[in-house]
């Protein structure tokens, strides 16, 4: 069994504290140095865990204000860049994903990828996503080969964190959400019946010029995961 990365262990413990109320909404947390010392990890590892929870909508991190436990009732109104606070688990709270069986490779680009990236080759990271120990989705990340040396298997799930991890220039993320059903291979990978409903979220990361620098396609089982958006005038 693969060893749990240190940042993921710290992330899991912080999520437990938030969900149990040990860390209540509005609580101001110690700085990165203090948290790193408390959890017995490096400052860089703690920063990565904090960024992950911020992307889930569980923490608010602002310059000069520090890190504060977010109010779950206000989560839908948070900025849309990370977007992962919109993906909810069965209990209605932001889904916490665990990466299972990651596999990375470099391969020739498909015609669609060549048109998107203007690259003949891409790096690909394919993985299964679990939530609460249950398989809930399939995730595929592609990056033009010239943008990065590769895609480590330990990359986080949120696309903005992926870009930060491998130093991709990120100005915006475009989302497209469609309904699909599983293929035979997807059904086997997710341990569900054939033609099970899927929410397919395609996210394209772009630089300041609008050039695509990464794409992520996440297919989520609809009876285990939901996607919510709050609209206001």
ABEGO torsion letter per residue (X at the ends): XBBBBAAAAAAAAAAAAAAAGABBBGBBBBBAAAAAAAAGBBAAAAAAAAAAAAAAGABBBBBGAEBBBBBAAAAAABBAAAGAAABBBAAGBBBBBBBBGBBBBBBBBBAAAAAAAGBABBBBBBBBBBBGGBBABBBBBBBBAAABAEBBAABBABAAAAAAAAGBBBABBBBBBBBBBBBAAAAAAAGBBBGBBBBBBBBBBBBAAGBBABBBBBBBBAAABBBBBBBBX
